[in-house]
Amino acid sequence: MTEKFIIEGGYPLQGTVIPSGNKNSALPLLVACLLTDEAVTLHNIPQIGDVLSIRKLLEGLGVKFTDVDEHTWILEANDIHQTNIDSNICANIRASILLAGPMVAKYGGIVLPPPGGDVIGRRRLDTHILAFQTLGVNIWYDDKERMLCFKSDHLQGADILLDEASVTATENIIMATVLASGTSIIRNAASEPHVQELCLMLNKMGAKIENIGSNLLLIQGVDKLHGCEFSIGPDYMEVVSLIGASIVTHSTIRIQNAGRHYLPMVQLIFNRLGVDWEYDDDDLIVSADQELFVKPDVGNAVPQISVMPWPAFPTDLMSIAIVVATQSSGNVLFHDWMYPSRMFFTDKLVAMGAQIVLCDPHRCIVHGPTQLYGSNLESPDIRAGMALVLAALAAKGHSVIRNIGQIDRGYENIDQKLATLGAKISRVQD
């Protein structure tokens, strides 16, 4: 049975909420346990669909899991065996490709079904493949079995230039090079918070990674890694989604343990929509008393909000920003050059009353503020699905959001968290 959200919009939120651990950190950190025979203890693991999928893939390889509690797991990868990896799981999750790095580094290879994930446009694997080949990995595609095959007898450190600053490719190559012979340089590396957390945990395991947080990583290969204990940081995607929920409902909320060091660029961009917040240590406070207006560029020009690699504004927050813009006075152009299907969810907002012109697959113009009205909706992907939840909270009347399994892949119990803040949201069988 599938599930759906039923939301009655127009109710203000109030109270305190704690975000879950970063989904995009949890996935590579779980996979990194393959790099050691010793136990790895991970805290603050979000209970979401993608994390549970990665767990199933790791269990299929022989990783033993011990549940200390719901959010703390101990992983032991001392009895790994090559098996047929579940192609159905891989077809639904992009992060399955992350198995390649540690399996090539420690076990000499892996055979993987092609990864899936959100339908937001083509997501290339070429960056992974080119980088692996630089390290001496032999890669081919088995047309008959429809499998990606990785094999290497010995990884030799290399000077690697990624042809794009891909997060998963950076994570994959980091995990491969920490056990490679000699020194590796990764140029044009992604530097998102989850990439930084992977590097920090690997260093706790005995890796030698320098320049963490930059786009040029220096890695001295080591013979082996040991176990460690590590706590996953807060999910800044969820934090910003909660900020958006507060803004569109004209509410005051406090977000505990918000990870403020990851939010300066997001705050700068949201300031352009008339949105701001304050900090109390690492708690974030959003006030209901905000004059929402789009700040024009010099000469009263329509401003443009574009996505770029970290530390610029991330593509995964574009959907949230668009919904916030529907409630802000003025015109703003949004541009996401990364994914050609990211903007397609805007037709659902238009059906709710938003004034949005979809210029092309990568750009849209939002004119606000507009009153949104409840509607029957379907979540197309994780981020657009959460954006529709925000729109439904702001809307007048009753909304139904189907296909919420997409939202559950990236947000842990988001309906319960919003309900605790006063939202009229319920989860029912569809």
GUMI-785926 format. One line per 4 residues: number of its first residue (from 1); their letters; for each residue x, z, y of C-alpha. Coordinates in nm, 4 decimals, padded with zeros to 6 digits. Layout:
BEGIN
NUM	a	X/Z/Y ~ ...
end
This chain:
BEGIN
1	mtek	00.0000/00.0000/00.0000 ~ 00.1236/-00.0820/00.3492 ~ 00.0685/00.1447/00.6470 ~ -00.0288/00.0990/01.0097
5	fiie	-00.0282/00.2998/01.3329 ~ -00.3481/00.3671/01.5219 ~ -00.2733/00.4587/01.8827 ~ -00.5047/00.5676/02.1606
9	ggyp	-00.3204/00.4922/02.4810 ~ -00.3239/00.6468/02.8256 ~ -00.2272/01.0031/02.7342 ~ 00.0741/01.1693/02.9017
13	lqgt	00.3545/01.3198/02.6946 ~ 00.5102/01.6612/02.7408 ~ 00.7639/01.8756/02.5591 ~ 01.1002/01.8592/02.3859
17	vips	01.2179/01.6215/02.1161 ~ 01.5382/01.5897/01.9111 ~ 01.6552/01.2378/01.8176 ~ 01.7686/01.1581/01.4656
21	gnkn	02.1184/01.0538/01.3659 ~ 02.2351/00.7062/01.4615 ~ 02.1079/00.4574/01.2038 ~ 02.3806/00.2081/01.2896
25	salp	02.6455/00.4775/01.2332 ~ 02.4945/00.6069/00.9112 ~ 02.5111/00.2710/00.7323 ~ 02.8890/00.2054/00.7597
29	llva	02.9709/00.5755/00.7205 ~ 02.7841/00.5879/00.3896 ~ 02.9599/00.2722/00.2708 ~ 03.3005/00.4113/00.3762
33	cllt	03.2784/00.6711/00.0976 ~ 03.3807/00.3869/-00.1388 ~ 03.7313/00.4053/00.0094 ~ 03.8132/00.7423/-00.1511
37	deav	03.7827/00.9116/-00.4893 ~ 03.7160/01.2441/-00.3174 ~ 03.3858/01.3867/-00.1944 ~ 03.2555/01.2935/00.1511
41	tlhn	02.9948/01.5170/00.3169 ~ 02.7754/01.3565/00.5830 ~ 02.5471/01.5550/00.8164 ~ 02.2575/01.4414/01.0384
45	ipqi	02.1667/01.1451/00.8157 ~ 01.8430/00.9802/00.9339 ~ 01.5752/00.9425/00.6675 ~ 01.4881/00.5811/00.7367
49	gdvl	01.4326/00.2681/00.5328 ~ 01.7714/00.1008/00.5863 ~ 01.9623/00.4187/00.5007 ~ 01.7651/00.4657/00.1793
53	sirk	01.8307/00.1005/00.0914 ~ 02.2066/00.1451/00.1346 ~ 02.1879/00.4579/-00.0801 ~ 02.0254/00.2582/-00.3617
57	lleg	02.2962/-00.0081/-00.3389 ~ 02.5708/00.2562/-00.3530 ~ 02.4045/00.4322/-00.6468 ~ 02.3970/00.0962/-00.8239
61	lgvk	02.7760/00.0820/-00.7849 ~ 02.8139/00.4289/-00.9355 ~ 02.8290/00.6521/-00.6266 ~ 02.6969/01.0013/-00.7021
65	ftdv	02.4764/01.1619/-00.4350 ~ 02.4113/01.5348/-00.3986 ~ 02.1359/01.6267/-00.1524 ~ 02.2405/01.9486/00.0221
69	deht	01.9272/01.9130/00.2338 ~ 01.7192/01.6279/00.3740 ~ 01.9832/01.5308/00.6286 ~ 02.3074/01.6298/00.4519
73	wile	02.4431/01.4403/00.1524 ~ 02.7620/01.4709/-00.0499 ~ 02.8885/01.1368/-00.1820 ~ 03.1377/01.0970/-00.4654
77	andi	03.2713/00.7500/-00.5435 ~ 03.5124/00.8326/-00.8277 ~ 03.3397/00.6232/-01.0949 ~ 03.2699/00.2840/-00.9372
81	hqtn	03.1749/-00.0097/-01.1558 ~ 03.0823/-00.3667/-01.0701 ~ 02.7149/-00.4267/-01.1405 ~ 02.4531/-00.6753/-01.0440
85	idsn	02.3639/-00.5612/-00.6945 ~ 01.9911/-00.5657/-00.6226 ~ 01.9295/-00.8953/-00.4423 ~ 01.5853/-00.7795/-00.3240
89	ican	01.7404/-00.4895/-00.1320 ~ 02.0114/-00.7142/00.0134 ~ 01.7490/-00.9642/00.1273 ~ 01.5900/-00.6946/00.3447
93	iras	01.8956/-00.5343/00.4994 ~ 02.1773/-00.6855/00.7037 ~ 02.4159/-00.3961/00.6334 ~ 02.4603/-00.4862/00.2656
97	illa	02.7483/-00.7129/00.3763 ~ 02.9408/-00.3940/00.4654 ~ 03.0041/-00.3337/00.0964 ~ 03.2580/-00.6173/00.1039
101	gpmv	03.5239/-00.4373/00.3130 ~ 03.5750/-00.1231/00.1039 ~ 03.5168/-00.2968/-00.2311 ~ 03.7792/-00.5613/-00.1554
105	akyg	04.0237/-00.2987/-00.0250 ~ 03.9945/-00.0530/-00.3134 ~ 03.8644/-00.2525/-00.6081 ~ 03.9838/-00.6058/-00.5443
109	givl	03.6508/-00.7720/-00.4774 ~ 03.2749/-00.7839/-00.5054 ~ 02.9946/-01.0317/-00.5716 ~ 02.7131/-00.9978/-00.3164
113	pppg	02.3744/-01.1579/-00.2608 ~ 02.3472/-01.2920/00.0963 ~ 02.2273/-01.0212/00.3382 ~ 01.8929/-01.0267/00.5172
117	gdvi	01.7578/-00.8083/00.7981 ~ 01.5481/-00.8604/01.1090 ~ 01.4119/-01.2085/01.1768 ~ 01.5560/-01.2508/01.5267
121	grrr	01.7464/-01.5735/01.4715 ~ 02.0523/-01.6862/01.2788 ~ 02.3051/-01.4084/01.2221 ~ 02.6275/-01.5695/01.1105
125	ldth	02.8682/-01.4427/00.8457 ~ 03.1502/-01.6725/00.9547 ~ 03.3224/-01.3977/01.1542 ~ 03.3437/-01.1781/00.8431
129	ilaf	03.4698/-01.4626/00.6259 ~ 03.7372/-01.5872/00.8667 ~ 03.8718/-01.2354/00.9175 ~ 03.8798/-01.1581/00.5449
133	qtlg	04.0652/-01.4839/00.4807 ~ 04.3284/-01.3807/00.7362 ~ 04.3899/-01.0717/00.5184 ~ 04.4362/-01.2890/00.2090
137	vniw	04.0877/-01.2595/00.0581 ~ 03.9602/-01.5533/-00.1465 ~ 03.5922/-01.6162/-00.0646 ~ 03.3501/-01.8682/-00.2098
141	yddk	02.9768/-01.9193/-00.2447 ~ 02.8334/-01.9624/-00.5927 ~ 02.5557/-02.2170/-00.5398 ~ 02.4106/-02.1682/-00.8863
145	erml	02.3847/-01.7889/-00.8691 ~ 02.3447/-01.7873/-00.4898 ~ 02.6100/-01.5227/-00.4509 ~ 02.8963/-01.4576/-00.2084
149	cfks	03.2171/-01.3879/-00.4010 ~ 03.5095/-01.1900/-00.2561 ~ 03.8365/-01.1471/-00.4462 ~ 04.1854/-01.0291/-00.3554
153	dhlq	04.4797/-00.9026/-00.5579 ~ 04.6511/-00.7608/-00.2513 ~ 04.5472/-00.7114/00.1116 ~ 04.8234/-00.7734/00.3635
157	gadi	04.7832/-00.6454/00.7182 ~ 04.7484/-00.9190/00.9777 ~ 04.6869/-01.0004/01.3426 ~ 04.3145/-01.0799/01.3400
161	llde	04.1217/-01.2418/01.6239 ~ 03.7459/-01.2153/01.5664 ~ 03.5697/-01.5290/01.6880 ~ 03.2930/-01.3055/01.8248
165	asvt	03.2695/-00.9319/01.8886 ~ 03.0467/-00.8752/01.5853 ~ 02.9714/-00.5119/01.5059 ~ 02.9349/-00.5518/01.1297
169	aten	03.2371/-00.7815/01.1068 ~ 03.4466/-00.5297/01.3001 ~ 03.3313/-00.2476/01.0715 ~ 03.3947/-00.4558/00.7602
173	iima	03.7474/-00.5494/00.8624 ~ 03.8292/-00.1943/00.9719 ~ 03.7353/-00.0687/00.6253 ~ 03.9440/-00.3406/00.4623
177	tvla	04.2566/-00.2933/00.6746 ~ 04.2836/00.0871/00.6465 ~ 04.4087/00.0370/00.2875 ~ 04.5944/-00.2910/00.3466
181	sgts	04.9736/-00.3079/00.3395 ~ 05.1428/-00.2964/00.6781 ~ 04.9973/-00.3072/01.0273 ~ 04.6802/-00.4845/01.1359
185	iirn	04.5603/-00.5726/01.4834 ~ 04.1922/-00.6479/01.5371 ~ 04.1372/-00.8369/01.8619 ~ 03.7962/-00.8924/02.0232
189	aase	03.6705/-00.5965/01.8201 ~ 03.3248/-00.4558/01.8850 ~ 03.3386/-00.1080/02.0392 ~ 02.9820/00.0233/02.0028
193	phvq	02.9284/00.3975/01.9422 ~ 02.8763/00.3373/01.5701 ~ 03.2067/00.1483/01.5450 ~ 03.3775/00.4399/01.7190
197	elcl	03.2198/00.6919/01.4813 ~ 03.3362/00.4910/01.1793 ~ 03.6926/00.4944/01.3140 ~ 03.6771/00.8677/01.3836
201	mlnk	03.5552/00.9466/01.0325 ~ 03.8139/00.7210/00.8697 ~ 04.0871/00.8962/01.0679 ~ 03.9562/01.2290/00.9357
205	mgak	03.9960/01.0762/00.5892 ~ 04.3617/00.9956/00.6589 ~ 04.3425/00.6476/00.8132 ~ 04.5647/00.5568/01.1076
209	ieni	04.3489/00.3801/01.3671 ~ 04.4506/00.3680/01.7338 ~ 04.2760/00.2519/02.0542 ~ 03.9331/00.3649/01.9310
213	gsnl	03.6623/00.2563/02.1757 ~ 03.8537/-00.0515/02.2925 ~ 03.8327/-00.4144/02.1819 ~ 04.1880/-00.4089/02.0447
217	lliq	04.2340/-00.1848/01.7413 ~ 04.5719/-00.1019/01.5879 ~ 04.5559/-00.0002/01.2220 ~ 04.8463/00.1143/01.0070
221	gvdk	04.7500/00.0788/00.6430 ~ 04.7810/00.3836/00.4149 ~ 04.8028/00.4144/00.0360 ~ 04.4903/00.6260/-00.0069
225	lhgc	04.2201/00.8167/00.1798 ~ 04.0847/01.1641/00.1089 ~ 03.7429/01.3216/00.1475 ~ 03.6075/01.4740/00.4669
229	efsi	03.3058/01.6277/00.6372 ~ 03.1483/01.4414/00.9282 ~ 02.8367/01.4709/01.1449 ~ 02.6589/01.1556/01.2638
233	gpdy	02.5871/01.1450/01.6375 ~ 02.2421/01.0978/01.7942 ~ 02.0808/00.7549/01.7828 ~ 02.1018/00.6262/02.1395
237	mevv	01.8495/00.3531/02.0493 ~ 01.5945/00.6223/01.9710 ~ 01.6932/00.8200/02.2812 ~ 01.6276/00.5183/02.5052
241	slig	01.3031/00.4424/02.3202 ~ 01.1864/00.7972/02.3947 ~ 01.2905/00.7538/02.7590 ~ 01.0785/00.4379/02.7653
245	asiv	00.7824/00.6205/02.6117 ~ 00.8073/00.8852/02.8828 ~ 00.8278/00.6260/03.1614 ~ 00.5340/00.4061/03.0564
249	thst	00.3099/00.7128/03.0115 ~ 00.4272/00.8747/03.3418 ~ 00.5435/01.1844/03.1565 ~ 00.8092/01.4544/03.1712
253	iriq	01.0025/01.5185/02.8495 ~ 01.3324/01.6743/02.7440 ~ 01.5498/01.5028/02.4824 ~ 01.7926/01.7455/02.3205
257	nagr	02.1405/01.6379/02.2075 ~ 02.0946/01.2992/02.3734 ~ 02.4572/01.1822/02.3535 ~ 02.4958/01.1331/02.7284
261	hylp	02.8458/00.9810/02.6941 ~ 02.6839/00.6703/02.5401 ~ 02.4206/00.6178/02.8115 ~ 02.5874/00.5324/03.1492
265	mvql	02.5313/00.1548/03.1241 ~ 02.1745/00.2000/03.0007 ~ 02.1058/00.4297/03.2962 ~ 02.2578/00.1757/03.5356
269	ifnr	02.0304/-00.1005/03.4017 ~ 01.7179/00.1161/03.3955 ~ 01.7914/00.2177/03.7569 ~ 01.7235/-00.1480/03.8444
273	lgvd	01.3686/-00.0955/03.7124 ~ 01.3231/00.2202/03.9206 ~ 01.3915/00.4534/03.6270 ~ 01.6275/00.7517/03.6320
277	weyd	01.6891/01.0777/03.4488 ~ 01.8910/01.3980/03.4739 ~ 02.1131/01.5929/03.2356 ~ 02.1277/01.9592/03.1420
281	dddl	02.4535/01.9732/02.9434 ~ 02.3787/01.7217/02.6661 ~ 02.0007/01.7402/02.7086 ~ 01.8322/01.4557/02.8940
285	ivsa	01.5297/01.5164/03.1176 ~ 01.2958/01.2359/03.2196 ~ 01.0592/01.3170/03.5073 ~ 00.7046/01.1867/03.5486
289	dqel	00.7574/01.1689/03.9247 ~ 00.9226/00.8266/03.9512 ~ 00.8465/00.5329/04.1770 ~ 00.8803/00.2393/03.9408
293	fvkp	00.9974/-00.0707/04.1248 ~ 01.2378/-00.3541/04.0497 ~ 01.5383/-00.3456/04.2785 ~ 01.6053/-00.7041/04.3974
297	dvgn	01.9526/-00.8515/04.4141 ~ 02.1234/-00.9275/04.7465 ~ 01.9101/-01.1602/04.9588 ~ 01.5939/-01.0399/04.7853
301	avpq	01.6791/-01.2536/04.4820 ~ 01.5067/-01.1888/04.1502 ~ 01.7452/-00.9698/03.9482 ~ 01.8594/-01.0635/03.6002
305	isvm	01.9116/-00.8208/03.3130 ~ 02.1373/-00.9686/03.0471 ~ 02.2726/-00.8359/02.7209 ~ 02.6437/-00.8267/02.6488
309	pwpa	02.8723/-00.6588/02.3951 ~ 02.9336/-00.2862/02.4412 ~ 02.9864/-00.1158/02.6807 ~ 02.7405/-00.3516/02.8529
313	fptd	02.3638/-00.3449/02.7925 ~ 02.2933/-00.3856/02.4178 ~ 02.0644/-00.6517/02.2767 ~ 01.8747/-00.3970/02.0651
317	lmsi	01.7374/-00.2334/02.3824 ~ 01.6094/-00.5543/02.5402 ~ 01.2587/-00.5162/02.3911 ~ 01.2248/-00.1621/02.5262
321	aivv	01.3405/-00.2677/02.8736 ~ 01.0862/-00.5518/02.8820 ~ 00.7974/-00.3120/02.8162 ~ 00.9244/-00.0736/03.0859
325	atqs	00.9417/-00.3706/03.3277 ~ 00.5694/-00.4423/03.2737 ~ 00.5033/-00.1078/03.4432 ~ 00.7524/-00.1536/03.7263
329	sgnv	00.6608/-00.3236/04.0545 ~ 00.8353/-00.6583/04.1085 ~ 00.9866/-00.9500/03.9184 ~ 01.2816/-00.9442/03.6822
333	lfhd	01.4448/-01.2040/03.4582 ~ 01.5595/-01.0953/03.1111 ~ 01.8229/-01.2986/02.9271 ~ 01.9285/-01.2417/02.5649
337	wmyp	02.1705/-01.5173/02.4671 ~ 02.2532/-01.3562/02.1328 ~ 01.9362/-01.4071/01.9304 ~ 01.6939/-01.6994/01.9703
341	srmf	01.3891/-01.5089/01.8416 ~ 01.4302/-01.1766/02.0245 ~ 01.1819/-01.2743/02.2975 ~ 00.9043/-01.4060/02.0764
345	ftdk	00.7271/-01.0689/02.0600 ~ 00.6361/-01.1032/02.4296 ~ 00.3270/-01.3053/02.3372 ~ 00.1841/-00.9803/02.2005
349	lvam	00.2448/-00.8091/02.5352 ~ 00.0763/-01.1009/02.7147 ~ -00.2250/-01.0541/02.4881 ~ -00.2336/-00.6910/02.6060
353	gaqi	-00.2426/-00.7988/02.9719 ~ 00.1246/-00.8235/03.0651 ~ 00.2332/-01.0974/03.3056 ~ 00.5315/-01.2522/03.1284
357	vlcd	00.6588/-01.6092/03.1407 ~ 00.8641/-01.7061/02.8356 ~ 01.1066/-01.9560/02.9883 ~ 01.2777/-02.0447/02.6588
361	phrc	01.3742/-01.8578/02.3394 ~ 01.6378/-01.6616/02.5309 ~ 01.4775/-01.5834/02.8674 ~ 01.1583/-01.4400/03.0089
365	ivhg	01.0349/-01.3335/03.3527 ~ 00.8279/-01.0152/03.3803 ~ 00.5999/-00.9461/03.6753 ~ 00.4716/-00.5908/03.7100
369	ptql	00.3047/-00.3591/03.7220 ~ 00.0149/-00.4595/03.4991 ~ -00.2460/-00.2579/03.3182 ~ -00.2079/-00.3056/02.9453
373	ygsn	-00.5039/-00.2922/02.7087 ~ -00.5250/-00.1920/02.3454 ~ -00.4884/-00.4676/02.0891 ~ -00.4353/-00.5482/01.7221
377	lesp	-00.0623/-00.5999/01.6779 ~ 00.2000/-00.6576/01.4101 ~ 00.5594/-00.5415/01.4220 ~ 00.7959/-00.8402/01.3869
381	dira	01.1209/-00.6394/01.3672 ~ 01.2559/-00.2885/01.4239 ~ 01.3130/-00.3018/01.8009 ~ 01.0142/-00.5183/01.8938
385	gmal	00.8007/-00.2940/01.6745 ~ 00.9080/00.0137/01.8683 ~ 00.8482/-00.1728/02.1952 ~ 00.4899/-00.2406/02.0842
389	vlaa	00.4440/00.1309/02.0174 ~ 00.5465/00.1964/02.3792 ~ 00.3069/-00.0701/02.5025 ~ 00.0242/00.0841/02.3004
393	laak	00.1014/00.4297/02.4451 ~ 00.0744/00.2837/02.7971 ~ -00.2363/00.0787/02.7238 ~ -00.5949/00.1607/02.8020
397	ghsv	-00.7890/00.1923/02.4812 ~ -00.7206/00.1593/02.1114 ~ -00.4326/-00.0278/01.9437 ~ -00.3493/-00.0985/01.5808
401	irni	00.0094/-00.1836/01.4817 ~ 00.0618/-00.3242/01.1346 ~ 00.3804/-00.3901/00.9366 ~ 00.5213/-00.0573/01.0531
405	gqid	00.7620/-00.0587/00.7611 ~ 00.9823/-00.2561/00.9997 ~ 00.9769/00.0330/01.2467 ~ 01.0428/00.2856/00.9682
409	rgye	01.3620/00.0967/00.8842 ~ 01.5152/00.2170/01.2103 ~ 01.3178/00.5191/01.3347 ~ 01.2718/00.8440/01.1437
413	nidq	00.9209/00.9906/01.1664 ~ 00.8747/00.8434/01.5140 ~ 00.4976/00.8891/01.4922 ~ 00.5392/01.2606/01.4218
417	klat	00.7847/01.3031/01.7087 ~ 00.5509/01.1278/01.9525 ~ 00.2506/01.3240/01.8263 ~ 00.4424/01.6479/01.8865
421	lgak	00.4837/01.5331/02.2483 ~ 00.1090/01.4752/02.2790 ~ 00.0693/01.1086/02.1866 ~ -00.2534/01.0112/02.0118
425	isrv	-00.0907/00.8314/01.7206 ~ -00.1725/00.8404/01.3514 ~ -00.0353/00.6723/01.0401 ~ -00.2955/00.5421/00.7944
429	qd	-00.3070/00.3199/00.4868 ~ -00.3681/-00.0402/00.5765
end
